[in-house]
């Protein structure tokens, strides 16, 4: 139940609704018990079993209350038995009506408590995922993260949140009803309370088994979703290599494992209701025997009508007890999903905002990489003692063989990762001391892979900036040589481009990504393979637009096509994580080193 209460902390802003639910449930329980207690005066009054006289000495509180009520009926109806019975029936109807009114009110306030709590939990998971470093996503399967966000939260909603009514109401129903039972016969009730822990032992054992199975099932479901997500992402390659059967076998195997575990989960869960009902009837049978003996022998203070009421009240406990045990099983099943959600929420954020961050709005002087080192893991050092600076308005190009660390170096500037050694400084301020929002607000980014979203062309270029006009978006698209193909689309700038821009060609996607960066009009540009996906004609036009955009702006460009960066102010050659050479195009050619060799190889391929 610890997991249950941890999940409920997301309901703290709505705890007033939980308090109202408890209050309304208390009224519902009390009025429900009153409607049942009407049975005793009804029987006594109907058959004249009790004289409407003074309260009996030594009677139970319930029997004394019964006598007072019968006396009240006598005074109200006189000798008219039919009128007295009518009053009893009206009292039953009234108490039942009040019971159900308060029951509905309890459910009415519980619904927003439950739904708002789940909504806030989803928001918390999404917000946490957005704050995690990029290294987390390289180590974890995207499909498993998606499964936690969707399937696990849905499981929490179904298994835990739908159990709230039984969990909130069940204990109070049992407690208040047992208070009535103790008032009627404390001896018989004490015998029942001795038996109940045995029932709890069996329920607890099955609950633990259910949580164990459910935890395995959710992990398997995460792997299955990851397998499906990978298949969708690689569908072109799968079809191209005719490997549909191979991937189906992988999916089918994972699905078979999940099915096997789900069978165990459902069998454990479905055992809860019959087990709790059987245990309840077993306890009821003991009550019938012992209570019946008390009435027979006259050793107890229970009268026959009181014993009938006692049995009726105890029977009413069985249903909420059964619901509570089913809710307990539901919580145990949902706890496995809740644990997986908490694994995400409890991941330490290694990249944190400085306590008193520096706020900057403009780049005044330079960006400096000073003795920068970086590693993805303890034994995987990617960059070694990298140092260079970019003066305001300069263009610096990073070139070198693939896998040398160019993209990693560019990722360090906006703090997608933090340096392991050295410093990256903007106007003398370490980027780790600058407010992240301000830092990234200075930058525009065009990545090697065009990242687009399942939305319109307009929204992909504007990218959440609600103040941007269509004219501004159009100008950015023209600068990126994208306007012509956009106007040829079915709905122009309002055409949906599909998942990841799937309706566009590679070059078209690249140009939209460039238009997005152009529209932002940033002070620092990071262009990672910015024109590698364009044809020769488009590349020339886009490169001209980028050259115009980079004037008086600090630019960090990564390109395999060395022809695109020959006019850079500084070219840094990165190989195996080290700076091999630095200088402009002419200086590096004169050195006849790595840069000259790379340029010669590209010219030969051309």
C-alpha positions in Angstrom: 0.0 0.0 0.0 3.0 2.3 0.2 3.0 2.7 -3.6 -0.7 3.6 -3.4 -0.1 6.4 -1.0 2.9 7.6 -3.0 0.7 7.9 -6.1 -1.9 9.8 -4.1 0.6 12.6 -3.4 -0.3 13.8 -6.9 -3.8 14.3 -5.6 -2.7 16.7 -2.8 -4.1 19.8 -4.6 -7.5 18.1 -4.7 -7.4 16.6 -1.1 -10.5 18.7 -0.2 -12.4 16.4 -2.7 -11.1 13.4 -0.8 -12.2 14.8 2.5 -15.7 15.4 1.1 -15.7 11.9 -0.3 -15.0 10.5 3.2 -17.6 12.7 4.8 -20.3 11.8 2.3 -19.4 8.1 2.6 -19.8 8.3 6.4 -23.3 9.8 6.0 -24.1 7.1 3.4 -22.9 4.3 5.7 -24.8 5.6 8.8 -28.1 6.1 6.9 -27.6 2.7 5.3 -27.2 1.1 8.8 -30.3 3.0 10.1 -32.3 1.6 7.2 -31.3 -1.9 8.3 -31.9 -1.3 12.0 -35.5 -0.5 11.1 -36.0 -4.3 10.7 -35.9 -5.0 14.4 -38.7 -2.5 15.5 -40.6 -3.6 12.4 -40.6 -7.2 13.5 -41.3 -6.4 17.1 -44.0 -4.0 16.4 -45.6 -6.2 13.7 -45.8 -9.3 15.9 -46.1 -7.6 19.3 -43.0 -9.4 20.5 -42.0 -6.4 22.7 -44.2 -4.4 24.9 -43.7 -0.7 24.3 -42.7 -0.1 27.9 -39.6 1.1 29.7 -36.2 0.3 28.6 -35.1 -3.2 29.8 -32.3 -3.2 32.5 -29.1 -4.8 31.1 -30.2 -4.5 27.5 -27.8 -3.6 24.7 -27.7 -0.1 23.4 -29.3 -1.3 20.2 -32.1 -3.0 22.0 -32.7 0.0 24.2 -32.8 2.2 21.1 -35.3 -0.3 19.7 -37.6 0.1 22.7 -37.5 3.8 22.5 -38.4 3.8 18.8 -41.3 1.4 19.4 -42.6 3.6 22.2 -42.3 6.6 19.8 -44.4 4.7 17.2 -47.0 3.8 19.8 -47.3 7.5 20.8 -47.4 8.5 17.1 -49.9 6.0 15.8 -51.8 5.0 18.9 -53.5 1.6 18.5 -53.5 1.8 14.7 -51.0 -1.0 13.8 -51.2 -0.3 10.1 -50.3 3.3 10.6 -47.3 2.3 12.8 -46.1 -0.1 10.1 -46.5 2.7 7.5 -44.3 4.9 9.6 -41.6 2.2 9.8 -41.7 1.7 6.0 -41.5 5.4 5.4 -38.5 5.6 7.7 -36.8 2.8 5.7 -37.5 4.6 2.4 -36.2 7.9 3.8 -33.0 6.4 5.2 -32.4 4.5 2.0 -32.9 7.6 0.0 -30.5 9.6 2.1 -28.0 6.8 1.9 -28.0 6.8 -1.9 -28.0 10.6 -2.1 -24.8 10.7 -0.1 -23.4 7.7 -1.9 -23.8 9.6 -5.2 -22.3 12.8 -3.8 -19.3 10.7 -2.6 -18.8 9.3 -6.2 -19.4 12.8 -7.7 -16.5 14.4 -5.8 -14.3 11.4 -6.3 -14.3 11.5 -10.1 -12.5 14.8 -10.5 -10.1 13.8 -7.7 -9.2 10.6 -9.5 -9.0 12.1 -13.0 -7.1 15.2 -12.0 -4.6 13.0 -10.1 -3.9 10.9 -13.2 -3.7 13.9 -15.4 -1.1 15.5 -13.1 0.8 12.2 -13.0 1.0 12.1 -16.8 2.2 15.7 -16.8 4.9 14.9 -14.2 6.2 12.0 -16.2 6.3 14.0 -19.5 7.9 17.0 -17.8 10.5 14.7 -16.2 11.3 13.0 -19.5 11.8 16.4 -21.2 14.3 17.4 -18.5 16.5 14.3 -18.8 19.8 14.5 -20.6 20.1 13.1 -24.1 22.4 10.3 -22.8 19.4 8.8 -21.1 17.6 8.3 -24.4 20.7 6.6 -26.0 20.7 4.0 -23.2 17.0 3.3 -22.9 14.6 1.9 -25.4 12.2 4.5 -26.7 9.3 2.0 -26.8 9.8 1.1 -23.1 9.6 4.8 -22.2 6.4 5.1 -24.3 4.9 2.1 -22.6 5.5 3.7 -19.2 3.9 6.9 -20.3 0.8 5.2 -21.8 0.3 1.6 -20.6 1.7 2.0 -17.1 -0.2 5.2 -16.3 -3.3 3.6 -17.7 -2.8 0.6 -15.5 -2.4 3.0 -12.5 -5.6 4.7 -13.5 -7.6 1.4 -13.9 -6.1 -0.7 -11.1 -5.4 2.0 -8.4 -7.6 5.0 -9.1 -10.8 3.0 -9.7 -10.2 1.3 -6.4 -10.3 4.5 -4.5 -14.0 4.2 -3.7 -13.6 0.8 -2.2 -10.4 1.9 -0.3 -11.9 5.1 1.0 -15.3 3.6 1.9 -14.6 0.0 2.8 -12.7 0.6 6.1 -15.2 3.1 7.3 -18.1 0.7 6.4 -16.5 -2.2 8.2 -15.5 0.0 11.2 -18.9 1.6 11.7 -20.8 -1.7 11.2 -18.6 -3.5 13.7 -19.3 -0.7 16.1 -23.0 -1.5 15.8 -22.2 -5.2 16.1 -20.1 -4.7 19.3 -23.0 -2.6 20.7 -25.3 -5.5 20.0 -23.1 -8.4 21.3 -19.4 -7.7 22.1 -18.8 -11.4 22.9 -19.9 -12.6 19.4 -18.1 -9.8 17.7 -14.8 -10.5 19.5 -15.0 -14.1 18.2 -15.3 -12.7 14.7 -12.4 -10.4 15.1 -10.2 -13.3 16.1 -11.0 -15.1 12.8 -10.5 -12.1 10.5 -6.7 -12.0 10.7 -6.6 -15.5 9.1 -8.6 -14.1 6.2 -6.2 -11.2 5.9 -3.3 -13.6 5.7 -4.6 -15.4 2.7 -5.5 -12.2 0.9 -2.1 -10.7 1.6 -0.3 -13.8 0.2 -2.2 -13.7 -3.1 -1.7 -9.9 -3.3 2.1 -10.2 -3.1 2.0 -12.9 -5.8 -0.1 -10.7 -8.0 2.3 -7.8 -7.7 5.2 -10.0 -8.6 3.5 -11.3 -11.8 2.2 -7.8 -12.7 5.7 -6.3 -12.5 7.0 -8.9 -14.9 4.1 -8.3 -17.2 4.6 -4.6 -17.4 8.3 -5.0 -18.1 7.5 -7.5 -20.9 4.9 -5.1 -22.3 7.5 -2.4 -22.4 9.8 -4.6 -24.4 6.9 -5.5 -26.8 6.1 -1.9 -27.4 9.8 -1.2 -28.0 9.9 -4.0 -30.6 6.8 -2.6 -32.3 8.2 1.0 -32.3 11.5 -0.2 -33.8 9.6 -2.1 -36.5 7.6 1.0 -37.5 10.8 3.2 -37.5 12.6 0.7 -39.7 9.7 -0.4 -41.9 11.5 0.7 -45.1 14.6 -1.3 -44.3 12.6 -4.3 -43.1 10.6 -4.4 -46.4 13.7 -3.6 -48.5 15.6 -6.6 -47.0 12.4 -8.8 -47.1 12.8 -9.5 -43.3 9.1 -9.2 -42.4 9.0 -12.9 -41.3 12.1 -12.4 -39.1 10.7 -9.4 -37.3 7.4 -11.1 -36.9 9.1 -14.1 -35.2 10.8 -11.7 -32.8 7.5 -9.9 -32.1 5.6 -13.2 -31.7 8.2 -14.6 -29.3 8.0 -11.5 -27.1 4.2 -11.5 -27.3 4.1 -15.2 -26.3 6.2 -14.4 -23.2 3.8 -11.5 -22.3 0.7 -13.7 -22.8 2.1 -16.4 -20.5 2.7 -13.8 -17.7 -0.7 -12.2 -18.3 -2.4 -15.5 -17.8 -0.7 -15.8 -14.4 -1.7 -12.2 -13.5 -5.4 -12.8 -14.4 -5.6 -16.1 -12.6 -4.2 -14.5 -9.4 -6.5 -11.5 -9.8 -9.6 -13.6 -10.5 -8.9 -15.6 -7.3 -9.5 -12.5 -5.2 -13.3 -12.3 -5.4 -14.2 -16.0 -4.8 -11.6 -16.3 -2.1 -12.8 -13.3 -0.1 -16.4 -14.3 -0.6 -15.7 -17.9 0.6 -13.8 -16.6 3.6 -16.7 -14.2 4.4 -19.3 -17.0 4.2 -17.1 -19.2 6.3 -17.0 -16.5 9.0 -20.8 -15.9 8.6 -21.4 -19.6 9.2 -19.5 -19.4 12.4 -21.6 -16.4 13.4 -24.8 -18.2 12.6 -23.8 -21.2 14.7 -22.4 -19.4 17.7 -25.1 -16.6 17.7 -27.8 -19.2 17.2 -26.6 -21.1 20.3 -26.6 -17.9 22.3 -30.2 -17.3 21.3 -31.2 -20.9 22.0 -29.6 -21.2 25.4 -30.4 -17.7 26.5 -26.7 -17.2 27.5 -26.4 -14.0 25.5 -28.3 -10.8 25.6 -29.4 -11.2 22.0 -33.1 -11.5 21.4 -34.3 -13.3 18.2 -35.1 -10.1 16.4 -31.7 -8.6 17.4 -29.9 -11.8 16.2 -31.7 -11.4 12.8 -30.5 -7.8 12.6 -27.0 -8.9 13.7 -26.8 -11.4 10.9 -28.1 -8.9 8.4 -25.6 -6.3 9.4 -22.7 -8.8 9.4 -23.8 -9.9 5.9 -23.6 -6.3 4.7 -20.0 -6.2 5.7 -19.1 -9.1 3.4 -19.7 -7.0 0.2 -17.5 -4.0 1.2 -14.9 -6.4 2.6 -15.0 -8.3 -0.8 -14.7 -5.0 -2.7 -11.9 -3.9 -0.4 -9.9 -7.1 -1.0 -10.5 -6.8 -4.7 -9.3 -3.2 -4.5 -6.3 -4.4 -2.6 -5.5 -6.8 -5.4 -6.0 -4.0 -7.9 -3.6 -1.8 -6.0 -1.0 -4.6 -5.9 -1.4 -5.1 -9.6 -1.2 -1.4 -10.3 1.8 -1.0 -7.9 4.0 -2.8 -10.4 3.2 -0.1 -13.0 3.5 2.6 -10.4 7.0 1.4 -9.5 8.0 1.6 -13.2 6.6 5.2 -13.4 8.5 6.1 -10.2 11.7 4.7 -11.8 11.4 7.5 -14.4 10.4 10.2 -11.8 13.3 9.3 -9.5 16.0 9.4 -12.1 18.5 11.9 -10.8 18.9 15.0 -13.0 22.6 15.3 -13.5 22.2 18.4 -15.6 20.8 21.0 -13.3 20.2 24.7 -13.4 22.7 26.8 -11.4 21.3 28.0 -8.1 21.8 31.6 -9.1 22.0 31.4 -12.9 23.4 34.1 -15.1 20.8 35.7 -17.4 22.1 36.8 -20.9 20.1 37.9 -23.9 22.9 38.7 -26.4 26.3 37.5 -27.4 28.8 40.3 -26.9 32.3 38.9 -27.6 33.0 35.2 -28.1 32.3 31.6 -27.5 35.3 29.7 -26.1 35.9 26.0 -25.8 38.7 25.7 -23.2 40.4 22.3 -22.6 37.1 20.5 -23.2 36.9 16.8 -22.5 33.8 14.5 -22.7 33.0 10.9 -22.1 29.7 9.0 -22.6 30.7 6.4 -20.0 33.5 5.7 -17.5 35.6 4.0 -20.2 34.4 5.8 -23.4 36.2 9.2 -23.7 35.1 11.0 -26.8 36.8 14.3 -26.7 40.3 15.2 -25.4 41.5 18.7 -24.5 39.7 20.6 -27.2 40.3 24.3 -27.3 39.3 27.0 -29.7 37.3 30.2 -29.7 34.6 31.7 -32.0 34.6 35.5 -32.1 31.2 37.2 -32.5 30.2 37.2 -36.2 32.7 34.5 -37.1 32.0 31.1 -38.7 33.8 28.1 -37.4 33.6 24.8 -39.1 34.2 21.4 -37.6 35.4 18.8 -40.0 37.0 15.4 -39.9 36.3 11.7 -40.3 32.9 10.3 -39.1 32.9 9.3 -35.5 35.6 11.8 -34.6 33.4 13.8 -32.1 32.2 16.7 -34.2 28.5 16.4 -33.4 29.3 15.6 -29.8 31.2 18.9 -29.5 28.3 20.8 -31.1 25.9 19.2 -28.6 28.0 20.5 -25.6 27.3 24.2 -26.6 23.5 24.1 -25.8 24.2 21.8 -22.9 22.6 18.7 -24.4 25.4 17.1 -22.5 27.8 18.7 -19.9 31.5 18.6 -20.3 33.5 16.2 -18.2 36.6 18.4 -18.3 37.3 22.0 -19.1 34.9 24.8 -19.8 32.7 26.2 -22.5 32.4 29.9 -22.1 30.0 32.5 -23.6 31.4 36.0 -22.9 33.4 34.6 -20.0 30.4 32.8 -18.4 30.5 29.0 -18.1 27.5 27.7 -20.0 26.7 25.6 -16.8 26.2 28.9 -14.9 23.8 30.4 -17.6 20.1 29.9 -17.3 19.3 27.1 -19.7 16.4 28.9 -21.3 18.6 32.0 -22.0 21.4 29.8 -23.3 19.3 27.9 -25.8 17.4 31.1 -26.6 20.5 32.4 -28.2 20.8 29.4 -30.6 19.3 28.0 -33.7 19.8 24.4 -34.6 19.7 22.4 -37.8 20.5 18.8 -37.1 22.0 16.1 -39.3 18.6 14.3 -39.2 15.7 16.6 -40.0 13.4 16.6 -37.0 9.9 17.4 -38.1 6.5 16.9 -36.4 3.1 15.5 -37.5 1.7 19.0 -38.1 1.3 21.6 -40.8 4.2 23.2 -42.6 3.4 26.5 -41.0 3.5 25.1 -37.4 6.8 23.2 -38.1 8.5 26.4 -39.2 6.9 28.6 -36.5 7.6 25.9 -34.0 5.4 27.1 -31.1 6.0 30.8 -31.6 2.4 32.1 -31.6 3.5 35.7 -32.5 4.8 34.7 -35.9 2.8 35.8 -39.0 2.4 33.9 -42.2 4.4 36.5 -44.0 7.4 35.9 -41.7 7.1 32.1 -42.1 6.9 32.6 -45.9 10.1 34.8 -45.9 12.0 32.2 -43.9 10.8 29.5 -46.3 12.0 31.6 -49.3 15.4 32.0 -47.7 15.7 28.3 -47.3 14.5 27.6 -50.9 11.4 25.9 -49.6 8.6 28.3 -50.6 8.3 26.9 -54.1 7.6 23.3 -53.1 5.4 24.4 -50.2 3.0 26.3 -52.5 2.8 23.2 -54.6 1.4 21.2 -51.7 -2.3 20.5 -51.5 -3.0 23.1 -48.7 0.2 25.1 -49.0 1.6 26.2 -45.7 -1.3 24.5 -43.9 -0.6 21.0 -45.3 0.0 18.3 -42.8 3.4 16.7 -43.5 2.7 13.4 -41.7 4.6 11.6 -39.0 8.3 12.9 -39.0 7.5 14.7 -42.2 6.9 11.4 -44.0 5.0 13.0 -46.9 8.1 15.0 -47.9 11.4 14.1 -49.6 14.6 14.2 -47.7 15.7 17.5 -49.3 12.3 19.1 -48.6 12.5 18.0 -44.9 16.0 19.5 -44.7 14.9 22.8 -46.1 12.0 23.1 -43.6 14.4 22.5 -40.8 16.6 25.2 -42.1 13.6 27.6 -42.5 12.8 26.9 -38.8 16.3 28.0 -37.8 16.2 31.0 -40.1 12.9 32.2 -38.7 14.3 32.1 -35.1 17.0 34.6 -36.3 19.4 33.4 -33.6 22.7 34.9 -32.5 24.4 31.6 -32.6 23.8 29.1 -35.4 24.6 25.4 -35.0 24.5 23.7 -38.5 25.1 20.0 -38.3 25.4 18.6 -41.8 23.0 21.4 -42.8 23.0 20.8 -46.6 24.0 17.2 -46.8 20.5 16.1 -47.9 20.0 18.6 -50.6 20.5 18.2 -54.4 23.2 20.4 -56.0 20.8 23.1 -57.1 19.0 23.4 -53.8 22.3 23.2 -51.9 23.6 26.2 -53.7 20.6 28.3 -53.0 20.3 27.3 -49.4 24.0 27.8 -48.9 23.7 31.3 -50.2 20.8 31.9 -47.8 22.9 30.5 -44.9 25.9 32.6 -45.8 23.7 35.7 -45.7 22.2 34.6 -42.4 25.6 34.0 -40.9 26.8 37.5 -41.5 27.4 39.2 -38.1 26.4 36.0 -36.4 28.4 33.4 -34.6 28.1 30.1 -36.5 29.3 26.6 -35.7 29.0 24.5 -38.8 29.6 20.7 -39.3 29.8 19.5 -42.8 31.1 16.5 -44.7 31.1 18.5 -47.9 34.2 20.6 -47.4 33.2 22.8 -50.3 30.5 24.4 -48.2 32.8 25.7 -45.5 35.9 26.9 -47.4 35.0 30.5 -46.6 34.8 29.8 -42.8 36.9 32.1 -40.6 38.3 29.1 -38.8 38.3 25.4 -39.6 38.9 22.9 -36.8 39.9 19.4 -37.8 38.7 16.8 -35.3 40.0 13.3 -35.4 39.5 10.6 -32.7 38.4 13.3 -30.3 41.5 15.4 -30.7 42.1 18.7 -32.5 44.5 17.7 -35.3 44.6 21.1 -37.1 43.2 24.6 -37.0 43.3 27.4 -39.5 41.5 28.8 -42.5 41.1 27.0 -45.8 44.3 28.3 -47.3 46.4 27.7 -44.2 45.2 24.1 -43.8 45.9 23.4 -47.5 49.4 24.7 -47.0 50.0 22.3 -44.1 49.1 19.4 -46.4 47.7 17.5 -43.4 44.5 15.8 -42.5 42.3 18.6 -44.0 44.1 18.5 -47.3 43.8 14.8 -47.5 40.1 14.9 -46.8 39.6 17.6 -49.4 41.6 15.6 -52.0 39.5 12.4 -51.3 36.2 14.3 -51.8 37.5 15.9 -55.0 38.4 12.5 -56.3 34.9 11.1 -55.5 33.3 14.1 -57.2 
